[in-house]
Amino acid sequence: MTTMTIIKALPLVLLISLTGCQLTGPSVHVSGPKITVDDNSNNSSKHCPPGQAKKGNC
């Protein structure tokens, strides 16, 4: 084979060898924050909504 034939065939060989390759970037998986709402009905302190104490409702 001559040098020109090798130089012409080299890009073809590279393209054929790279056709099955797939490049993917890095990925990040983030889970959301855990939120717990606790309605403490057994609380001994009494909560009075704003404005109700002045009306005498508490």
LUMTOR-754728 format. One record per residue: residue in three letters; y, z, x of N, C-alpha, C in turn. Coordinates in pm, whole numbers, plus 50000, padded with zeros to 5 digits. Layout:
BEGIN
<lonu><r>ALA</r><n_north>Y</n_north><n_up>Z</n_up><n_east>X</n_east><ca_north>Y</ca_north><ca_up>Z</ca_up><ca_east>X</ca_east><c_north>Y</c_north><c_up>Z</c_up><c_east>X</c_east></lonu>
...
//
This chain:
BEGIN
<lonu><r>MET</r><n_north>49881</n_north><n_up>50000</n_up><n_east>50085</n_east><ca_north>50000</ca_north><ca_up>50000</ca_up><ca_east>50000</ca_east><c_north>50124</c_north><c_up>50000</c_up><c_east>50088</c_east></lonu>
<lonu><r>THR</r><n_north>50221</n_north><n_up>49931</n_up><n_east>50043</n_east><ca_north>50344</ca_north><ca_up>49928</ca_up><ca_east>50120</ca_east><c_north>50434</c_north><c_up>50044</c_up><c_east>50079</c_east></lonu>
<lonu><r>THR</r><n_north>50534</n_north><n_up>50068</n_up><n_east>50157</n_east><ca_north>50626</ca_north><ca_up>50178</ca_up><ca_east>50131</ca_east><c_north>50704</c_north><c_up>50155</c_up><c_east>50002</c_east></lonu>
<lonu><r>MET</r><n_north>50742</n_north><n_up>50031</n_up><n_east>49974</n_east><ca_north>50817</ca_north><ca_up>50002</ca_up><ca_east>49851</ca_east><c_north>50733</c_north><c_up>50027</c_up><c_east>49727</c_east></lonu>
<lonu><r>THR</r><n_north>50605</n_north><n_up>49999</n_up><n_east>49733</n_east><ca_north>50517</ca_north><ca_up>50022</ca_up><ca_east>49619</ca_east><c_north>50504</c_north><c_up>50172</c_up><c_east>49593</c_east></lonu>
<lonu><r>ILE</r><n_north>50496</n_north><n_up>50251</n_up><n_east>49697</n_east><ca_north>50486</ca_north><ca_up>50397</ca_up><ca_east>49683</ca_east><c_north>50616</c_north><c_up>50453</c_up><c_east>49625</c_east></lonu>
<lonu><r>ILE</r><n_north>50730</n_north><n_up>50402</n_up><n_east>49673</n_east><ca_north>50859</ca_north><ca_up>50450</ca_up><ca_east>49623</ca_east><c_north>50877</c_north><c_up>50413</c_up><c_east>49476</c_east></lonu>
<lonu><r>LYS</r><n_north>50830</n_north><n_up>50295</n_up><n_east>49435</n_east><ca_north>50840</ca_north><ca_up>50254</ca_up><ca_east>49295</ca_east><c_north>50744</c_north><c_up>50331</c_up><c_east>49206</c_east></lonu>
<lonu><r>ALA</r><n_north>50627</n_north><n_up>50367</n_up><n_east>49257</n_east><ca_north>50526</ca_north><ca_up>50435</ca_up><ca_east>49178</ca_east><c_north>50552</c_north><c_up>50586</c_up><c_east>49167</c_east></lonu>
<lonu><r>LEU</r><n_north>50627</n_north><n_up>50642</n_up><n_east>49259</n_east><ca_north>50650</ca_north><ca_up>50787</ca_up><ca_east>49262</ca_east><c_north>50718</c_north><c_up>50839</c_up><c_east>49134</c_east></lonu>
<lonu><r>PRO</r><n_north>50827</n_north><n_up>50777</n_up><n_east>49085</n_east><ca_north>50887</ca_north><ca_up>50827</ca_up><ca_east>48959</ca_east><c_north>50791</c_north><c_up>50818</c_up><c_east>48841</c_east></lonu>
<lonu><r>LEU</r><n_north>50711</n_north><n_up>50714</n_up><n_east>48836</n_east><ca_north>50614</ca_north><ca_up>50700</ca_up><ca_east>48727</ca_east><c_north>50510</c_north><c_up>50811</c_up><c_east>48732</c_east></lonu>
<lonu><r>VAL</r><n_north>50462</n_north><n_up>50844</n_up><n_east>48848</n_east><ca_north>50364</ca_north><ca_up>50951</ca_up><ca_east>48864</ca_east><c_north>50426</c_north><c_up>51086</c_up><c_east>48827</c_east></lonu>
<lonu><r>LEU</r><n_north>50550</n_north><n_up>51108</n_up><n_east>48865</n_east><ca_north>50618</ca_north><ca_up>51234</ca_up><ca_east>48831</ca_east><c_north>50639</c_north><c_up>51246</c_up><c_east>48680</c_east></lonu>
<lonu><r>LEU</r><n_north>50679</n_north><n_up>51137</n_up><n_east>48615</n_east><ca_north>50699</ca_north><ca_up>51142</ca_up><ca_east>48470</ca_east><c_north>50569</c_north><c_up>51167</c_up><c_east>48395</c_east></lonu>
<lonu><r>ILE</r><n_north>50462</n_north><n_up>51104</n_up><n_east>48438</n_east><ca_north>50333</ca_north><ca_up>51124</ca_up><ca_east>48372</ca_east><c_north>50283</c_north><c_up>51266</c_up><c_east>48392</c_east></lonu>
<lonu><r>SER</r><n_north>50305</n_north><n_up>51323</n_up><n_east>48510</n_east><ca_north>50256</ca_north><ca_up>51458</ca_up><ca_east>48536</ca_east><c_north>50338</c_north><c_up>51564</c_up><c_east>48463</c_east></lonu>
<lonu><r>LEU</r><n_north>50464</n_north><n_up>51534</n_up><n_east>48428</n_east><ca_north>50550</ca_north><ca_up>51633</ca_up><ca_east>48362</ca_east><c_north>50555</c_north><c_up>51619</c_up><c_east>48210</c_east></lonu>
<lonu><r>THR</r><n_north>50484</n_north><n_up>51523</n_up><n_east>48153</n_east><ca_north>50494</ca_north><ca_up>51502</ca_up><ca_east>48008</ca_east><c_north>50435</c_north><c_up>51619</c_up><c_east>47929</c_east></lonu>
<lonu><r>GLY</r><n_north>50340</n_north><n_up>51692</n_up><n_east>47981</n_east><ca_north>50280</ca_north><ca_up>51803</ca_up><ca_east>47908</ca_east><c_north>50349</c_north><c_up>51936</c_up><c_east>47931</c_east></lonu>
<lonu><r>CYS</r><n_north>50453</n_north><n_up>51939</n_up><n_east>48012</n_east><ca_north>50521</ca_north><ca_up>52065</ca_up><ca_east>48043</ca_east><c_north>50629</c_north><c_up>52094</c_up><c_east>47939</c_east></lonu>
<lonu><r>GLN</r><n_north>50644</n_north><n_up>52220</n_up><n_east>47908</n_east><ca_north>50748</ca_north><ca_up>52263</ca_up><ca_east>47815</ca_east><c_north>50819</c_north><c_up>52382</c_up><c_east>47877</c_east></lonu>
<lonu><r>LEU</r><n_north>50949</n_north><n_up>52374</n_up><n_east>47886</n_east><ca_north>51028</ca_north><ca_up>52484</ca_up><ca_east>47941</ca_east><c_north>51095</c_north><c_up>52558</c_up><c_east>47828</c_east></lonu>
<lonu><r>THR</r><n_north>51079</n_north><n_up>52689</n_up><n_east>47825</n_east><ca_north>51145</ca_north><ca_up>52772</ca_up><ca_east>47724</ca_east><c_north>51225</c_north><c_up>52879</c_up><c_east>47796</c_east></lonu>
<lonu><r>GLY</r><n_north>51336</n_north><n_up>52914</n_up><n_east>47736</n_east><ca_north>51422</ca_north><ca_up>53018</ca_up><ca_east>47794</ca_east><c_north>51370</c_north><c_up>53156</c_up><c_east>47759</c_east></lonu>
<lonu><r>PRO</r><n_north>51432</n_north><n_up>53257</n_up><n_east>47815</n_east><ca_north>51390</ca_north><ca_up>53395</ca_up><ca_east>47785</ca_east><c_north>51422</c_north><c_up>53430</c_up><c_east>47641</c_east></lonu>
<lonu><r>SER</r><n_north>51344</n_north><n_up>53519</n_up><n_east>47584</n_east><ca_north>51368</ca_north><ca_up>53561</ca_up><ca_east>47446</ca_east><c_north>51377</c_north><c_up>53713</c_up><c_east>47441</c_east></lonu>
<lonu><r>VAL</r><n_north>51454</n_north><n_up>53760</n_up><n_east>47346</n_east><ca_north>51474</ca_north><ca_up>53904</ca_up><ca_east>47329</ca_east><c_north>51445</c_north><c_up>53939</c_up><c_east>47184</c_east></lonu>
<lonu><r>HIS</r><n_north>51363</n_north><n_up>54039</n_up><n_east>47160</n_east><ca_north>51332</ca_north><ca_up>54086</ca_up><ca_east>47026</ca_east><c_north>51386</c_north><c_up>54228</c_up><c_east>47013</c_east></lonu>
<lonu><r>VAL</r><n_north>51477</n_north><n_up>54246</n_up><n_east>46918</n_east><ca_north>51541</ca_north><ca_up>54376</ca_up><ca_east>46898</ca_east><c_north>51512</c_north><c_up>54423</c_up><c_east>46757</c_east></lonu>
<lonu><r>SER</r><n_north>51463</n_north><n_up>54545</n_up><n_east>46746</n_east><ca_north>51440</ca_north><ca_up>54601</ca_up><ca_east>46613</ca_east><c_north>51565</c_north><c_up>54675</c_up><c_east>46568</c_east></lonu>
<lonu><r>GLY</r><n_north>51584</n_north><n_up>54682</n_up><n_east>46437</n_east><ca_north>51702</ca_north><ca_up>54749</ca_up><ca_east>46383</ca_east><c_north>51692</c_north><c_up>54900</c_up><c_east>46396</c_east></lonu>
<lonu><r>PRO</r><n_north>51802</n_north><n_up>54968</n_up><n_east>46374</n_east><ca_north>51801</ca_north><ca_up>55114</ca_up><ca_east>46385</ca_east><c_north>51723</c_north><c_up>55177</c_up><c_east>46269</c_east></lonu>
<lonu><r>LYS</r><n_north>51662</n_north><n_up>55289</n_up><n_east>46295</n_east><ca_north>51589</ca_north><ca_up>55364</ca_up><ca_east>46193</ca_east><c_north>51687</c_north><c_up>55458</c_up><c_east>46124</c_east></lonu>
<lonu><r>ILE</r><n_north>51702</n_north><n_up>55443</n_up><n_east>45993</n_east><ca_north>51796</ca_north><ca_up>55524</ca_up><ca_east>45917</ca_east><c_north>51717</c_north><c_up>55607</c_up><c_east>45816</c_east></lonu>
<lonu><r>THR</r><n_north>51740</n_north><n_up>55737</n_up><n_east>45817</n_east><ca_north>51674</ca_north><ca_up>55827</ca_up><ca_east>45723</ca_east><c_north>51782</c_north><c_up>55899</c_up><c_east>45644</c_east></lonu>
<lonu><r>VAL</r><n_north>51774</n_north><n_up>55888</n_up><n_east>45513</n_east><ca_north>51868</ca_north><ca_up>55958</ca_up><ca_east>45425</ca_east><c_north>51790</c_north><c_up>56071</c_up><c_east>45359</c_east></lonu>
<lonu><r>ASP</r><n_north>51836</n_north><n_up>56193</n_up><n_east>45381</n_east><ca_north>51766</ca_north><ca_up>56309</ca_up><ca_east>45328</ca_east><c_north>51855</c_north><c_up>56375</c_up><c_east>45223</c_east></lonu>
<lonu><r>ASP</r><n_north>51807</n_north><n_up>56373</n_up><n_east>45099</n_east><ca_north>51879</ca_north><ca_up>56441</ca_up><ca_east>44993</ca_east><c_north>51821</c_north><c_up>56582</c_up><c_east>44982</c_east></lonu>
<lonu><r>ASN</r><n_north>51889</n_north><n_up>56675</n_up><n_east>45041</n_east><ca_north>51841</ca_north><ca_up>56812</ca_up><ca_east>45047</ca_east><c_north>51875</c_north><c_up>56884</c_up><c_east>44917</c_east></lonu>
<lonu><r>SER</r><n_north>51791</n_north><n_up>56869</n_up><n_east>44816</n_east><ca_north>51817</ca_north><ca_up>56931</ca_up><ca_east>44686</ca_east><c_north>51794</c_north><c_up>57082</c_up><c_east>44690</c_east></lonu>
<lonu><r>ASN</r><n_north>51718</n_north><n_up>57130</n_up><n_east>44786</n_east><ca_north>51686</ca_north><ca_up>57272</ca_up><ca_east>44795</ca_east><c_north>51794</c_north><c_up>57350</c_up><c_east>44870</c_east></lonu>
<lonu><r>ASN</r><n_north>51907</n_north><n_up>57290</n_up><n_east>44893</n_east><ca_north>52014</ca_north><ca_up>57353</ca_up><ca_east>44968</ca_east><c_north>52078</c_north><c_up>57463</c_up><c_east>44882</c_east></lonu>
<lonu><r>SER</r><n_north>52095</n_north><n_up>57582</n_up><n_east>44939</n_east><ca_north>52149</ca_north><ca_up>57694</ca_up><ca_east>44863</ca_east><c_north>52301</c_north><c_up>57685</c_up><c_east>44848</c_east></lonu>
<lonu><r>SER</r><n_north>52371</n_north><n_up>57610</n_up><n_east>44936</n_east><ca_north>52515</ca_north><ca_up>57599</ca_up><ca_east>44922</ca_east><c_north>52548</c_north><c_up>57499</c_up><c_east>44812</c_east></lonu>
<lonu><r>LYS</r><n_north>52658</n_north><n_up>57525</n_up><n_east>44745</n_east><ca_north>52695</ca_north><ca_up>57441</ca_up><ca_east>44633</ca_east><c_north>52806</c_north><c_up>57346</c_up><c_east>44677</c_east></lonu>
<lonu><r>HIS</r><n_north>52785</n_north><n_up>57219</n_up><n_east>44654</n_east><ca_north>52887</ca_north><ca_up>57119</ca_up><ca_east>44691</ca_east><c_north>52975</c_north><c_up>57092</c_up><c_east>44569</c_east></lonu>
<lonu><r>CYS</r><n_north>53103</n_north><n_up>57095</n_up><n_east>44593</n_east><ca_north>53198</ca_north><ca_up>57070</ca_up><ca_east>44486</ca_east><c_north>53274</c_north><c_up>56941</c_up><c_east>44520</c_east></lonu>
<lonu><r>PRO</r><n_north>53263</n_north><n_up>56837</n_up><n_east>44435</n_east><ca_north>53334</ca_north><ca_up>56712</ca_up><ca_east>44461</ca_east><c_north>53485</c_north><c_up>56734</c_up><c_east>44466</c_east></lonu>
<lonu><r>PRO</r><n_north>53556</n_north><n_up>56647</n_up><n_east>44536</n_east><ca_north>53701</ca_north><ca_up>56662</ca_up><ca_east>44550</ca_east><c_north>53770</c_north><c_up>56663</c_up><c_east>44413</c_east></lonu>
<lonu><r>GLY</r><n_north>53863</n_north><n_up>56754</n_up><n_east>44395</n_east><ca_north>53941</ca_north><ca_up>56764</ca_up><ca_east>44272</ca_east><c_north>53876</c_north><c_up>56848</c_up><c_east>44164</c_east></lonu>
<lonu><r>GLN</r><n_north>53748</n_north><n_up>56877</n_up><n_east>44172</n_east><ca_north>53680</ca_north><ca_up>56952</ca_up><ca_east>44067</ca_east><c_north>53704</c_north><c_up>57103</c_up><c_east>44080</c_east></lonu>
<lonu><r>ALA</r><n_north>53724</n_north><n_up>57152</n_up><n_east>44201</n_east><ca_north>53748</ca_north><ca_up>57296</ca_up><ca_east>44221</ca_east><c_north>53882</c_north><c_up>57336</c_up><c_east>44158</c_east></lonu>
<lonu><r>LYS</r><n_north>53981</n_north><n_up>57251</n_up><n_east>44166</n_east><ca_north>54111</ca_north><ca_up>57282</ca_up><ca_east>44106</ca_east><c_north>54104</c_north><c_up>57288</c_up><c_east>43954</c_east></lonu>
<lonu><r>LYS</r><n_north>54011</n_north><n_up>57209</n_up><n_east>43896</n_east><ca_north>53994</ca_north><ca_up>57208</ca_up><ca_east>43751</ca_east><c_north>53906</c_north><c_up>57322</c_up><c_east>43702</c_east></lonu>
<lonu><r>GLY</r><n_north>53844</n_north><n_up>57393</n_up><n_east>43795</n_east><ca_north>53758</ca_north><ca_up>57505</ca_up><ca_east>43757</ca_east><c_north>53618</c_north><c_up>57462</c_up><c_east>43717</c_east></lonu>
<lonu><r>ASN</r><n_north>53576</n_north><n_up>57346</n_up><n_east>43755</n_east><ca_north>53441</ca_north><ca_up>57298</ca_up><ca_east>43720</ca_east><c_north>53335</c_north><c_up>57344</c_up><c_east>43818</c_east></lonu>
<lonu><r>CYS</r><n_north>53370</n_north><n_up>57408</n_up><n_east>43926</n_east><ca_north>53270</ca_north><ca_up>57450</ca_up><ca_east>44025</ca_east><c_north>53256</c_north><c_up>57600</c_up><c_east>44028</c_east></lonu>
//
